[in-house]
């Protein structure tokens, strides 16, 4: 009686483990085959705009021109 | 030494005339830019240059002179930052319109002159 119960439990656990194994996601980490490109154009454009802005502010302060 | 120089200068009225003219040319226009703007002859356009609101030869002379100077400055700034002069001019136009005093003329989005 007890043996049967133990067998049932162990089979149950084994089945459960097998089922869980199937659920476990495999995460594969692969290095990218292409080089990583980070686009800095936006930042550079923004910096240029700030610089031009500042230079124009100086220009606009000249009351012979504006 | 100094008095000698002055004497020779006085002996050459042409030189004096030139000196006087060069001083005068600093303000060669009968109308200043600020006057032309406040009197409603000139206004700020969207393109960063002055435009003629009412026809007046004096105001037009001021406008052409100032616009040429502006163009030179725009080109300098553009070259320095590797962008087009038109972009610089457009940005300058936005700023100039924003900075225009009340009562002066600016160009609206439809290209019409409006009193600010």
Backbone of each chain as nested JSON, in Angstrom:
{
  "chains": [
    {"id": "A", "residues": [
      {"number": 1, "name": "UNK", "atoms": {"N": [0.833, -1.196, 0.0], "CA": [0.0, 0.0, 0.0], "C": [0.868, 1.247, 0.0]}},
      {"number": 2, "name": "UNK", "atoms": {"N": [1.833, 1.256, 0.935], "CA": [2.736, 2.387, 1.058], "C": [3.67, 2.491, -0.137]}},
      {"number": 3, "name": "UNK", "atoms": {"N": [4.108, 1.333, -0.604], "CA": [5.036, 1.276, -1.735], "C": [4.374, 1.84, -2.987]}},
      {"number": 4, "name": "UNK", "atoms": {"N": [3.158, 1.394, -3.174], "CA": [2.4, 1.864, -4.336], "C": [2.279, 3.376, -4.295]}},
      {"number": 5, "name": "UNK", "atoms": {"N": [1.988, 3.864, -3.088], "CA": [1.833, 5.319, -2.931], "C": [3.129, 6.038, -3.285]}},
      {"number": 6, "name": "UNK", "atoms": {"N": [4.217, 5.485, -2.804], "CA": [5.523, 6.087, -3.04], "C": [5.846, 6.095, -4.538]}},
      {"number": 7, "name": "UNK", "atoms": {"N": [5.523, 4.94, -5.165], "CA": [5.763, 4.839, -6.609], "C": [4.94, 5.878, -7.365]}},
      {"number": 8, "name": "UNK", "atoms": {"N": [3.699, 5.997, -6.93], "CA": [2.803, 6.954, -7.603], "C": [3.331, 8.382, -7.459]}},
      {"number": 9, "name": "UNK", "atoms": {"N": [3.783, 8.665, -6.232], "CA": [4.282, 10.009, -5.978], "C": [5.517, 10.278, -6.821]}},
      {"number": 10, "name": "UNK", "atoms": {"N": [6.44, 9.273, -6.808], "CA": [7.688, 9.497, -7.546], "C": [7.424, 9.615, -9.049]}},
      {"number": 11, "name": "UNK", "atoms": {"N": [6.508, 8.812, -9.554], "CA": [6.16, 8.918, -10.986], "C": [5.562, 10.294, -11.268]}},
      {"number": 12, "name": "UNK", "atoms": {"N": [4.705, 10.684, -10.314], "CA": [4.068, 12.011, -10.448], "C": [5.106, 13.113, -10.502]}},
      {"number": 13, "name": "UNK", "atoms": {"N": [6.057, 13.031, -9.593], "CA": [7.091, 14.067, -9.544], "C": [7.92, 14.055, -10.82]}},
      {"number": 14, "name": "UNK", "atoms": {"N": [8.223, 12.841, -11.272], "CA": [9.018, 12.735, -12.5], "C": [8.271, 13.352, -13.672]}},
      {"number": 15, "name": "UNK", "atoms": {"N": [6.969, 13.05, -13.754], "CA": [6.147, 13.602, -14.833], "C": [6.117, 15.123, -14.758]}},
      {"number": 16, "name": "UNK", "atoms": {"N": [5.963, 15.591, -13.524], "CA": [5.897, 17.032, -13.307], "C": [7.211, 17.696, -13.738]}},
      {"number": 17, "name": "UNK", "atoms": {"N": [8.303, 17.068, -13.344], "CA": [9.623, 17.6, -13.695], "C": [9.799, 17.634, -15.205]}},
      {"number": 18, "name": "UNK", "atoms": {"N": [9.355, 16.537, -15.856], "CA": [9.478, 16.441, -17.305], "C": [8.677, 17.56, -17.966]}},
      {"number": 19, "name": "UNK", "atoms": {"N": [7.469, 17.781, -17.417], "CA": [6.599, 18.81, -17.965], "C": [7.245, 20.187, -17.802]}},
      {"number": 20, "name": "UNK", "atoms": {"N": [7.809, 20.433, -16.616], "CA": [8.442, 21.721, -16.337], "C": [9.643, 21.949, -17.249]}},
      {"number": 21, "name": "UNK", "atoms": {"N": [10.348, 20.865, -17.515], "CA": [11.517, 20.959, -18.404], "C": [11.113, 21.512, -19.761]}},
      {"number": 22, "name": "UNK", "atoms": {"N": [9.975, 21.025, -20.201], "CA": [9.462, 21.477, -21.484], "C": [9.129, 22.958, -21.464]}},
      {"number": 23, "name": "UNK", "atoms": {"N": [8.71, 23.42, -20.295], "CA": [8.326, 24.823, -20.179], "C": [9.521, 25.756, -20.076]}},
      {"number": 24, "name": "UNK", "atoms": {"N": [10.633, 25.236, -19.579], "CA": [11.774, 26.117, -19.328], "C": [12.242, 26.747, -20.626]}},
      {"number": 25, "name": "UNK", "atoms": {"N": [12.203, 28.063, -20.715], "CA": [12.639, 28.709, -21.958], "C": [14.153, 28.667, -22.065]}},
      {"number": 26, "name": "UNK", "atoms": {"N": [14.607, 28.458, -23.256], "CA": [16.057, 28.489, -23.432], "C": [16.427, 29.868, -23.978]}},
      {"number": 27, "name": "UNK", "atoms": {"N": [17.268, 30.541, -23.272], "CA": [17.718, 31.859, -23.736], "C": [19.071, 31.674, -24.367]}},
      {"number": 28, "name": "UNK", "atoms": {"N": [19.103, 31.964, -25.656], "CA": [20.382, 31.816, -26.347], "C": [21.017, 33.187, -26.506]}},
      {"number": 29, "name": "UNK", "atoms": {"N": [22.214, 33.333, -26.088], "CA": [22.915, 34.596, -26.294], "C": [23.899, 34.407, -27.429]}},
      {"number": 30, "name": "UNK", "atoms": {"N": [23.642, 35.158, -28.501], "CA": [24.529, 35.061, -29.658], "C": [25.123, 36.428, -29.939]}},
      {"number": 31, "name": "UNK", "atoms": {"N": [26.386, 36.483, -30.206], "CA": [26.949, 37.785, -30.609], "C": [26.371, 38.172, -31.971]}},
      {"number": 32, "name": "UNK", "atoms": {"N": [26.059, 39.468, -32.153], "CA": [25.489, 39.88, -33.439], "C": [26.502, 39.694, -34.565]}},
      {"number": 33, "name": "UNK", "atoms": {"N": [25.986, 39.281, -35.729], "CA": [26.913, 39.058, -36.838], "C": [27.299, 40.381, -37.513]}},
      {"number": 34, "name": "UNK", "atoms": {"N": [26.442, 41.43, -37.289], "CA": [26.765, 42.74, -37.865], "C": [27.36, 43.621, -36.772]}},
      {"number": 35, "name": "UNK", "atoms": {"N": [28.226, 44.537, -37.129], "CA": [28.756, 45.461, -36.121], "C": [27.635, 46.372, -35.593]}},
      {"number": 36, "name": "UNK", "atoms": {"N": [27.726, 46.746, -34.344], "CA": [26.711, 47.612, -33.743], "C": [26.979, 49.053, -34.186]}},
      {"number": 37, "name": "UNK", "atoms": {"N": [25.956, 49.682, -34.775], "CA": [26.102, 51.063, -35.241], "C": [25.275, 51.969, -34.338]}},
      {"number": 38, "name": "UNK", "atoms": {"N": [25.921, 52.938, -33.741], "CA": [25.203, 53.912, -32.923], "C": [25.184, 55.229, -33.681]}},
      {"number": 39, "name": "UNK", "atoms": {"N": [23.988, 55.724, -33.948], "CA": [23.853, 56.926, -34.76], "C": [23.945, 58.181, -33.895]}},
      {"number": 40, "name": "UNK", "atoms": {"N": [24.975, 58.981, -34.143], "CA": [25.185, 60.192, -33.346], "C": [24.766, 61.45, -34.097]}},
      {"number": 41, "name": "UNK", "atoms": {"N": [24.184, 61.263, -35.287], "CA": [23.82, 62.428, -36.091], "C": [22.899, 63.387, -35.36]}},
      {"number": 42, "name": "UNK", "atoms": {"N": [21.936, 62.842, -34.658], "CA": [20.942, 63.668, -33.968], "C": [21.617, 64.583, -32.96]}},
      {"number": 43, "name": "UNK", "atoms": {"N": [22.535, 64.002, -32.201], "CA": [23.219, 64.774, -31.169], "C": [24.046, 65.886, -31.81]}},
      {"number": 44, "name": "UNK", "atoms": {"N": [24.758, 65.538, -32.871], "CA": [25.608, 66.523, -33.536], "C": [24.756, 67.654, -34.101]}},
      {"number": 45, "name": "UNK", "atoms": {"N": [23.645, 67.293, -34.741], "CA": [22.751, 68.306, -35.3], "C": [22.255, 69.246, -34.216]}},
      {"number": 46, "name": "UNK", "atoms": {"N": [21.911, 68.663, -33.089], "CA": [21.405, 69.452, -31.967], "C": [22.468, 70.423, -31.478]}},
      {"number": 47, "name": "UNK", "atoms": {"N": [23.69, 69.947, -31.403], "CA": [24.777, 70.813, -30.938], "C": [25.021, 71.955, -31.909]}},
      {"number": 48, "name": "UNK", "atoms": {"N": [24.943, 71.647, -33.207], "CA": [25.123, 72.689, -34.222], "C": [24.038, 73.741, -34.077]}},
      {"number": 49, "name": "UNK", "atoms": {"N": [22.802, 73.283, -33.861], "CA": [21.675, 74.214, -33.75], "C": [21.893, 75.16, -32.566]}},
      {"number": 50, "name": "UNK", "atoms": {"N": [22.375, 74.607, -31.46], "CA": [22.625, 75.435, -30.275], "C": [23.706, 76.464, -30.575]}},
      {"number": 51, "name": "UNK", "atoms": {"N": [24.752, 76.024, -31.276], "CA": [25.854, 76.928, -31.614], "C": [25.39, 78.05, -32.534]}},
      {"number": 52, "name": "UNK", "atoms": {"N": [24.644, 77.679, -33.575], "CA": [24.133, 78.666, -34.528], "C": [23.201, 79.637, -33.817]}},
      {"number": 53, "name": "UNK", "atoms": {"N": [22.375, 79.1, -32.951], "CA": [21.462, 79.91, -32.149], "C": [22.217, 80.996, -31.396]}},
      {"number": 54, "name": "UNK", "atoms": {"N": [23.3, 80.579, -30.769], "CA": [24.092, 81.514, -29.958], "C": [24.722, 82.59, -30.838]}},
      {"number": 55, "name": "UNK", "atoms": {"N": [25.251, 82.163, -31.979], "CA": [25.893, 83.127, -32.882], "C": [24.871, 84.105, -33.446]}},
      {"number": 56, "name": "UNK", "atoms": {"N": [23.661, 83.6, -33.717], "CA": [22.614, 84.482, -34.241], "C": [22.152, 85.469, -33.17]}},
      {"number": 57, "name": "UNK", "atoms": {"N": [22.118, 85.022, -31.934], "CA": [21.737, 85.931, -30.847], "C": [22.685, 87.121, -30.79]}},
      {"number": 58, "name": "UNK", "atoms": {"N": [23.974, 86.825, -30.974], "CA": [24.974, 87.906, -30.977], "C": [24.721, 88.839, -32.155]}},
      {"number": 59, "name": "UNK", "atoms": {"N": [24.413, 88.245, -33.312], "CA": [24.183, 89.033, -34.522], "C": [22.95, 89.926, -34.357]}},
      {"number": 60, "name": "UNK", "atoms": {"N": [21.907, 89.368, -33.757], "CA": [20.658, 90.109, -33.597], "C": [20.774, 91.268, -32.608]}},
      {"number": 61, "name": "UNK", "atoms": {"N": [21.825, 91.223, -31.784], "CA": [21.987, 92.311, -30.807], "C": [22.582, 93.556, -31.466]}},
      {"number": 62, "name": "UNK", "atoms": {"N": [23.015, 93.423, -32.718], "CA": [23.571, 94.562, -33.457], "C": [22.424, 95.377, -34.069]}},
      {"number": 63, "name": "UNK", "atoms": {"N": [22.182, 96.561, -33.506], "CA": [21.003, 97.314, -33.976], "C": [21.228, 98.003, -35.326]}},
      {"number": 64, "name": "UNK", "atoms": {"N": [22.431, 97.851, -35.887], "CA": [22.66, 98.366, -37.238], "C": [22.282, 97.299, -38.276]}},
      {"number": 65, "name": "UNK", "atoms": {"N": [22.079, 96.088, -37.795], "CA": [21.753, 94.991, -38.705], "C": [20.339, 94.46, -38.504]}},
      {"number": 66, "name": "UNK", "atoms": {"N": [19.835, 94.587, -37.285], "CA": [18.495, 94.057, -37.002], "C": [17.595, 95.074, -36.301]}}
    ]},
    {"id": "B", "residues": [
      {"number": 1, "name": "UNK", "atoms": {"N": [57.008, 117.963, -34.129], "CA": [56.721, 116.85, -35.045], "C": [55.22, 116.781, -35.342]}},
      {"number": 2, "name": "UNK", "atoms": {"N": [54.452, 116.884, -34.27], "CA": [53.014, 116.789, -34.421], "C": [52.452, 117.993, -35.191]}},
      {"number": 3, "name": "UNK", "atoms": {"N": [52.995, 119.176, -34.826], "CA": [52.517, 120.394, -35.474], "C": [52.883, 120.39, -36.96]}},
      {"number": 4, "name": "UNK", "atoms": {"N": [54.013, 119.793, -37.257], "CA": [54.437, 119.679, -38.65], "C": [53.426, 118.845, -39.444]}},
      {"number": 5, "name": "UNK", "atoms": {"N": [53.035, 117.724, -38.832], "CA": [52.078, 116.829, -39.48], "C": [50.745, 117.531, -39.702]}},
      {"number": 6, "name": "UNK", "atoms": {"N": [50.355, 118.283, -38.722], "CA": [49.082, 118.985, -38.793], "C": [49.131, 120.021, -39.912]}},
      {"number": 7, "name": "UNK", "atoms": {"N": [50.295, 120.691, -40.016], "CA": [50.466, 121.713, -41.052], "C": [50.304, 121.106, -42.449]}},
      {"number": 8, "name": "UNK", "atoms": {"N": [50.997, 119.992, -42.649], "CA": [50.916, 119.376, -43.975], "C": [49.482, 118.942, -44.272]}},
      {"number": 9, "name": "UNK", "atoms": {"N": [48.807, 118.523, -43.243], "CA": [47.42, 118.088, -43.395], "C": [46.544, 119.273, -43.797]}},
      {"number": 10, "name": "UNK", "atoms": {"N": [46.803, 120.397, -43.142], "CA": [46.022, 121.6, -43.435], "C": [46.327, 122.127, -44.833]}},
      {"number": 11, "name": "UNK", "atoms": {"N": [47.556, 121.86, -45.261], "CA": [47.937, 122.313, -46.594], "C": [47.292, 121.45, -47.681]}},
      {"number": 12, "name": "UNK", "atoms": {"N": [46.769, 120.331, -47.278], "CA": [46.143, 119.45, -48.263], "C": [44.64, 119.332, -47.976]}},
      {"number": 13, "name": "UNK", "atoms": {"N": [43.902, 120.272, -48.494], "CA": [42.461, 120.252, -48.214], "C": [41.785, 118.978, -48.736]}},
      {"number": 14, "name": "UNK", "atoms": {"N": [42.33, 118.404, -49.787], "CA": [41.735, 117.168, -50.32], "C": [41.789, 116.053, -49.279]}},
      {"number": 15, "name": "UNK", "atoms": {"N": [42.899, 116.011, -48.562], "CA": [43.068, 114.991, -47.524], "C": [42.039, 115.183, -46.411]}},
      {"number": 16, "name": "UNK", "atoms": {"N": [41.861, 116.456, -46.051], "CA": [40.875, 116.777, -45.024], "C": [39.477, 116.373, -45.478]}},
      {"number": 17, "name": "UNK", "atoms": {"N": [39.236, 116.659, -46.737], "CA": [37.929, 116.34, -47.306], "C": [37.691, 114.827, -47.248]}},
      {"number": 18, "name": "UNK", "atoms": {"N": [38.738, 114.083, -47.591], "CA": [38.645, 112.623, -47.555], "C": [38.373, 112.117, -46.148]}},
      {"number": 19, "name": "UNK", "atoms": {"N": [39.089, 112.736, -45.197], "CA": [38.926, 112.348, -43.798], "C": [37.484, 112.611, -43.359]}},
      {"number": 20, "name": "UNK", "atoms": {"N": [36.993, 113.763, -43.715], "CA": [35.627, 114.133, -43.367], "C": [34.628, 113.193, -43.994]}},
      {"number": 21, "name": "UNK", "atoms": {"N": [34.852, 112.867, -45.258], "CA": [33.955, 111.965, -45.967], "C": [33.947, 110.578, -45.346]}},
      {"number": 22, "name": "UNK", "atoms": {"N": [35.133, 110.131, -44.948], "CA": [35.21, 108.784, -44.379], "C": [34.47, 108.721, -43.045]}},
      {"number": 23, "name": "UNK", "atoms": {"N": [34.511, 109.808, -42.302], "CA": [33.776, 109.851, -41.039], "C": [32.278, 109.89, -41.316]}},
      {"number": 24, "name": "UNK", "atoms": {"N": [31.93, 110.642, -42.352], "CA": [30.522, 110.801, -42.701], "C": [29.924, 109.494, -43.22]}},
      {"number": 25, "name": "UNK", "atoms": {"N": [30.759, 108.721, -43.907], "CA": [30.254, 107.508, -44.547], "C": [29.847, 106.435, -43.537]}},
      {"number": 26, "name": "UNK", "atoms": {"N": [30.278, 106.615, -42.298], "CA": [29.857, 105.678, -41.252], "C": [28.334, 105.724, -41.093]}},
      {"number": 27, "name": "UNK", "atoms": {"N": [27.778, 106.908, -41.367], "CA": [26.331, 107.041, -41.286], "C": [25.855, 107.737, -42.553]}},
      {"number": 28, "name": "UNK", "atoms": {"N": [26.062, 107.062, -43.674], "CA": [25.815, 107.695, -44.97], "C": [24.331, 107.841, -45.264]}},
      {"number": 29, "name": "UNK", "atoms": {"N": [23.503, 107.042, -44.585], "CA": [22.076, 107.057, -44.914], "C": [21.324, 108.107, -44.102]}},
      {"number": 30, "name": "UNK", "atoms": {"N": [20.417, 108.764, -44.794], "CA": [19.634, 109.814, -44.141], "C": [18.707, 109.213, -43.091]}},
      {"number": 31, "name": "UNK", "atoms": {"N": [18.442, 107.922, -43.26], "CA": [17.535, 107.235, -42.344], "C": [18.291, 106.058, -41.716]}},
      {"number": 32, "name": "UNK", "atoms": {"N": [18.147, 105.9, -40.418], "CA": [18.792, 104.74, -39.81], "C": [17.868, 103.527, -39.958]}},
      {"number": 33, "name": "UNK", "atoms": {"N": [18.417, 102.358, -39.757], "CA": [17.614, 101.14, -39.864], "C": [16.456, 101.168, -38.864]}},
      {"number": 34, "name": "UNK", "atoms": {"N": [16.772, 101.572, -37.626], "CA": [15.741, 101.577, -36.593], "C": [14.62, 102.558, -36.935]}},
      {"number": 35, "name": "UNK", "atoms": {"N": [15.012, 103.719, -37.519], "CA": [13.998, 104.692, -37.945], "C": [13.132, 104.111, -39.052]}},
      {"number": 36, "name": "UNK", "atoms": {"N": [13.785, 103.49, -40.023], "CA": [13.055, 102.919, -41.162], "C": [12.063, 101.854, -40.692]}},
      {"number": 37, "name": "UNK", "atoms": {"N": [12.442, 101.129, -39.636], "CA": [11.547, 100.094, -39.119], "C": [10.393, 100.712, -38.324]}},
      {"number": 38, "name": "UNK", "atoms": {"N": [10.745, 101.68, -37.445], "CA": [9.696, 102.247, -36.582], "C": [8.746, 103.154, -37.367]}},
      {"number": 39, "name": "UNK", "atoms": {"N": [9.238, 103.676, -38.514], "CA": [8.364, 104.514, -39.337], "C": [7.552, 103.685, -40.334]}},
      {"number": 40, "name": "UNK", "atoms": {"N": [7.724, 102.384, -40.264], "CA": [6.885, 101.495, -41.065], "C": [7.307, 101.339, -42.514]}},
      {"number": 41, "name": "UNK", "atoms": {"N": [8.558, 101.679, -42.833], "CA": [9.035, 101.492, -44.207], "C": [9.572, 100.077, -44.422]}},
      {"number": 42, "name": "UNK", "atoms": {"N": [10.262, 99.583, -43.404], "CA": [10.879, 98.258, -43.524], "C": [10.308, 97.292, -42.494]}},
      {"number": 43, "name": "UNK", "atoms": {"N": [10.25, 96.026, -42.868], "CA": [9.778, 95.003, -41.95], "C": [10.642, 93.76, -42.049]}},
      {"number": 44, "name": "UNK", "atoms": {"N": [10.481, 92.88, -41.057], "CA": [11.243, 91.631, -41.035], "C": [10.492, 90.55, -41.79]}},
      {"number": 45, "name": "UNK", "atoms": {"N": [11.191, 89.899, -42.715], "CA": [10.582, 88.81, -43.475], "C": [10.942, 87.46, -42.869]}},
      {"number": 46, "name": "UNK", "atoms": {"N": [10.197, 86.425, -43.311], "CA": [10.424, 85.065, -42.814], "C": [11.798, 84.538, -43.228]}},
      {"number": 47, "name": "UNK", "atoms": {"N": [12.315, 85.066, -44.336], "CA": [13.565, 84.523, -44.875], "C": [14.822, 85.105, -44.234]}},
      {"number": 48, "name": "UNK", "atoms": {"N": [14.643, 85.934, -43.189], "CA": [15.817, 86.46, -42.492], "C": [16.348, 87.77, -43.072]}},
      {"number": 49, "name": "UNK", "atoms": {"N": [15.633, 88.315, -44.058], "CA": [16.06, 89.585, -44.648], "C": [14.966, 90.637, -44.488]}},
      {"number": 50, "name": "UNK", "atoms": {"N": [15.38, 91.911, -44.597], "CA": [14.428, 93.011, -44.517], "C": [13.618, 93.085, -45.801]}},
      {"number": 51, "name": "UNK", "atoms": {"N": [12.381, 93.528, -45.681], "CA": [11.554, 93.75, -46.856], "C": [10.98, 95.151, -46.815]}},
      {"number": 52, "name": "UNK", "atoms": {"N": [10.59, 95.646, -47.985], "CA": [10.05, 96.998, -48.107], "C": [8.536, 96.957, -47.882]}},
      {"number": 53, "name": "UNK", "atoms": {"N": [8.084, 97.63, -46.822], "CA": [6.653, 97.665, -46.525], "C": [5.986, 98.759, -47.356]}},
      {"number": 54, "name": "UNK", "atoms": {"N": [6.564, 99.971, -47.304], "CA": [6.079, 101.044, -48.181], "C": [7.25, 101.515, -49.021]}},
      {"number": 55, "name": "UNK", "atoms": {"N": [6.943, 101.816, -50.267], "CA": [8.014, 102.227, -51.171], "C": [8.598, 103.577, -50.768]}},
      {"number": 56, "name": "UNK", "atoms": {"N": [9.914, 103.587, -50.619], "CA": [10.635, 104.807, -50.239], "C": [12.095, 104.569, -50.61]}},
      {"number": 57, "name": "UNK", "atoms": {"N": [12.641, 105.435, -51.427], "CA": [13.973, 105.191, -51.974], "C": [15.037, 105.16, -50.872]}},
      {"number": 58, "name": "UNK", "atoms": {"N": [14.873, 106.033, -49.9], "CA": [15.819, 106.117, -48.788], "C": [15.795, 104.809, -47.992]}},
      {"number": 59, "name": "UNK", "atoms": {"N": [14.589, 104.337, -47.682], "CA": [14.439, 103.095, -46.927], "C": [14.977, 101.911, -47.728]}},
      {"number": 60, "name": "UNK", "atoms": {"N": [14.765, 101.955, -49.04], "CA": [15.23, 100.861, -49.887], "C": [16.759, 100.785, -49.882]}},
      {"number": 61, "name": "UNK", "atoms": {"N": [17.402, 101.972, -49.878], "CA": [18.866, 102.01, -49.844], "C": [19.38, 101.382, -48.547]}},
      {"number": 62, "name": "UNK", "atoms": {"N": [18.717, 101.731, -47.444], "CA": [19.087, 101.158, -46.144], "C": [18.881, 99.646, -46.171]}},
      {"number": 63, "name": "UNK", "atoms": {"N": [17.731, 99.232, -46.729], "CA": [17.396, 97.809, -46.774], "C": [18.451, 97.005, -47.55]}},
      {"number": 64, "name": "UNK", "atoms": {"N": [18.8, 97.506, -48.741], "CA": [19.777, 96.788, -49.558], "C": [21.128, 96.67, -48.848]}},
      {"number": 65, "name": "UNK", "atoms": {"N": [21.527, 97.767, -48.233], "CA": [22.813, 97.78, -47.526], "C": [22.821, 96.774, -46.371]}},
      {"number": 66, "name": "UNK", "atoms": {"N": [21.762, 96.84, -45.555], "CA": [21.697, 95.948, -44.386], "C": [21.562, 94.49, -44.821]}},
      {"number": 67, "name": "UNK", "atoms": {"N": [20.744, 94.24, -45.846], "CA": [20.569, 92.861, -46.31], "C": [21.873, 92.256, -46.819]}},
      {"number": 68, "name": "UNK", "atoms": {"N": [22.671, 93.079, -47.509], "CA": [23.97, 92.586, -47.967], "C": [24.865, 92.216, -46.797]}},
      {"number": 69, "name": "UNK", "atoms": {"N": [24.849, 93.066, -45.771], "CA": [25.66, 92.786, -44.581], "C": [25.168, 91.53, -43.88]}},
      {"number": 70, "name": "UNK", "atoms": {"N": [23.838, 91.395, -43.805], "CA": [23.266, 90.203, -43.171], "C": [23.692, 88.946, -43.921]}},
      {"number": 71, "name": "UNK", "atoms": {"N": [23.6, 89.023, -45.25], "CA": [23.945, 87.857, -46.068], "C": [25.37, 87.388, -45.775]}},
      {"number": 72, "name": "UNK", "atoms": {"N": [26.275, 88.357, -45.682], "CA": [27.674, 88.029, -45.405], "C": [27.809, 87.321, -44.054]}},
      {"number": 73, "name": "UNK", "atoms": {"N": [27.087, 87.832, -43.054], "CA": [27.14, 87.209, -41.724], "C": [26.55, 85.799, -41.742]}},
      {"number": 74, "name": "UNK", "atoms": {"N": [25.416, 85.648, -42.446], "CA": [24.779, 84.33, -42.53], "C": [25.737, 83.319, -43.16]}},
      {"number": 75, "name": "UNK", "atoms": {"N": [26.406, 83.756, -44.215], "CA": [27.315, 82.852, -44.91], "C": [28.489, 82.447, -44.028]}},
      {"number": 76, "name": "UNK", "atoms": {"N": [28.965, 83.398, -43.235], "CA": [30.068, 83.099, -42.318], "C": [29.644, 82.044, -41.297]}},
      {"number": 77, "name": "UNK", "atoms": {"N": [28.474, 82.265, -40.706], "CA": [27.971, 81.326, -39.689], "C": [27.727, 79.95, -40.327]}},
      {"number": 78, "name": "UNK", "atoms": {"N": [27.162, 79.955, -41.529], "CA": [26.862, 78.697, -42.213], "C": [28.131, 77.899, -42.485]}},
      {"number": 79, "name": "UNK", "atoms": {"N": [29.135, 78.597, -42.974], "CA": [30.39, 77.933, -43.305], "C": [31.028, 77.344, -42.057]}},
      {"number": 80, "name": "UNK", "atoms": {"N": [30.979, 78.111, -40.986], "CA": [31.607, 77.695, -39.732], "C": [30.967, 76.423, -39.182]}},
      {"number": 81, "name": "UNK", "atoms": {"N": [29.669, 76.242, -39.431], "CA": [28.952, 75.11, -38.852], "C": [28.546, 74.053, -39.875]}},
      {"number": 82, "name": "UNK", "atoms": {"N": [29.05, 74.205, -41.099], "CA": [28.762, 73.223, -42.145], "C": [27.28, 73.046, -42.446]}},
      {"number": 83, "name": "UNK", "atoms": {"N": [26.538, 74.134, -42.456], "CA": [25.137, 74.065, -42.863], "C": [24.915, 75.114, -43.948]}},
      {"number": 84, "name": "UNK", "atoms": {"N": [23.72, 75.086, -44.542], "CA": [23.484, 76.018, -45.647], "C": [23.134, 77.402, -45.121]}},
      {"number": 85, "name": "UNK", "atoms": {"N": [23.501, 78.405, -45.9], "CA": [23.23, 79.792, -45.522], "C": [21.725, 80.04, -45.44]}},
      {"number": 86, "name": "UNK", "atoms": {"N": [20.97, 79.312, -46.266], "CA": [19.511, 79.465, -46.263], "C": [18.922, 79.029, -44.918]}},
      {"number": 87, "name": "UNK", "atoms": {"N": [19.471, 77.943, -44.36], "CA": [19.013, 77.466, -43.046], "C": [19.284, 78.496, -41.968]}},
      {"number": 88, "name": "UNK", "atoms": {"N": [20.491, 79.065, -42.016], "CA": [20.867, 80.088, -41.038], "C": [19.937, 81.292, -41.181]}},
      {"number": 89, "name": "UNK", "atoms": {"N": [19.683, 81.702, -42.432], "CA": [18.836, 82.855, -42.692], "C": [17.417, 82.628, -42.167]}},
      {"number": 90, "name": "UNK", "atoms": {"N": [16.925, 81.409, -42.36], "CA": [15.565, 81.096, -41.926], "C": [15.455, 81.18, -40.399]}},
      {"number": 91, "name": "UNK", "atoms": {"N": [16.45, 80.622, -39.729], "CA": [16.474, 80.655, -38.267], "C": [16.575, 82.103, -37.78]}},
      {"number": 92, "name": "UNK", "atoms": {"N": [17.397, 82.883, -38.472], "CA": [17.556, 84.29, -38.119], "C": [16.234, 85.033, -38.3]}},
      {"number": 93, "name": "UNK", "atoms": {"N": [15.504, 84.67, -39.369], "CA": [14.208, 85.29, -39.629], "C": [13.234, 85.038, -38.501]}},
      {"number": 94, "name": "UNK", "atoms": {"N": [13.179, 83.793, -38.049], "CA": [12.285, 83.453, -36.932], "C": [12.626, 84.285, -35.712]}},
      {"number": 95, "name": "UNK", "atoms": {"N": [13.932, 84.355, -35.426], "CA": [14.38, 85.094, -34.246], "C": [14.097, 86.585, -34.386]}},
      {"number": 96, "name": "UNK", "atoms": {"N": [14.368, 87.115, -35.587], "CA": [14.19, 88.553, -35.807], "C": [12.719, 88.939, -35.692]}},
      {"number": 97, "name": "UNK", "atoms": {"N": [11.839, 88.079, -36.205], "CA": [10.407, 88.354, -36.118], "C": [9.956, 88.316, -34.661]}},
      {"number": 98, "name": "UNK", "atoms": {"N": [10.487, 87.332, -33.928], "CA": [10.137, 87.221, -32.512], "C": [10.627, 88.438, -31.721]}},
      {"number": 99, "name": "UNK", "atoms": {"N": [11.758, 88.992, -32.156], "CA": [12.366, 90.097, -31.408], "C": [11.881, 91.465, -31.871]}},
      {"number": 100, "name": "UNK", "atoms": {"N": [11.03, 91.493, -32.89], "CA": [10.554, 92.777, -33.435], "C": [9.711, 93.528, -32.404]}},
      {"number": 101, "name": "UNK", "atoms": {"N": [9.964, 94.844, -32.322], "CA": [9.222, 95.674, -31.37], "C": [7.758, 95.796, -31.787]}},
      {"number": 102, "name": "UNK", "atoms": {"N": [6.922, 96.058, -30.781], "CA": [5.5, 96.279, -31.029], "C": [5.329, 97.501, -31.944]}},
      {"number": 103, "name": "UNK", "atoms": {"N": [4.408, 97.38, -32.898], "CA": [4.15, 98.512, -33.786], "C": [4.947, 98.444, -35.083]}},
      {"number": 104, "name": "UNK", "atoms": {"N": [5.979, 97.597, -35.102], "CA": [6.754, 97.428, -36.336], "C": [6.163, 96.293, -37.167]}},
      {"number": 105, "name": "UNK", "atoms": {"N": [6.557, 96.269, -38.433], "CA": [5.961, 95.295, -39.354], "C": [6.765, 94.0, -39.452]}},
      {"number": 106, "name": "UNK", "atoms": {"N": [6.015, 92.885, -39.468], "CA": [6.623, 91.575, -39.715], "C": [5.789, 90.846, -40.769]}},
      {"number": 107, "name": "UNK", "atoms": {"N": [6.417, 89.87, -41.413], "CA": [5.727, 89.078, -42.422], "C": [5.093, 87.868, -41.746]}},
      {"number": 108, "name": "UNK", "atoms": {"N": [3.803, 87.644, -42.023], "CA": [3.155, 86.466, -41.428], "C": [3.325, 85.253, -42.344]}},
      {"number": 109, "name": "UNK", "atoms": {"N": [2.788, 84.111, -41.913], "CA": [2.978, 82.86, -42.649], "C": [2.428, 82.94, -44.076]}},
      {"number": 110, "name": "UNK", "atoms": {"N": [1.428, 83.811, -44.292], "CA": [0.851, 83.951, -45.635], "C": [1.661, 84.924, -46.502]}},
      {"number": 111, "name": "UNK", "atoms": {"N": [2.727, 85.483, -45.905], "CA": [3.565, 86.401, -46.666], "C": [3.065, 87.836, -46.661]}},
      {"number": 112, "name": "UNK", "atoms": {"N": [2.052, 88.115, -45.835], "CA": [1.492, 89.466, -45.757], "C": [2.179, 90.247, -44.631]}},
      {"number": 113, "name": "UNK", "atoms": {"N": [2.255, 91.586, -44.822], "CA": [2.81, 92.429, -43.771], "C": [1.77, 92.647, -42.681]}},
      {"number": 114, "name": "UNK", "atoms": {"N": [2.155, 92.394, -41.445], "CA": [1.248, 92.685, -40.331], "C": [1.99, 93.513, -39.286]}},
      {"number": 115, "name": "UNK", "atoms": {"N": [1.238, 94.438, -38.669], "CA": [1.801, 95.266, -37.604], "C": [1.793, 94.43, -36.34]}},
      {"number": 116, "name": "UNK", "atoms": {"N": [2.946, 94.354, -35.702], "CA": [3.033, 93.544, -34.488], "C": [2.417, 94.257, -33.295]}}
    ]}
  ]
}
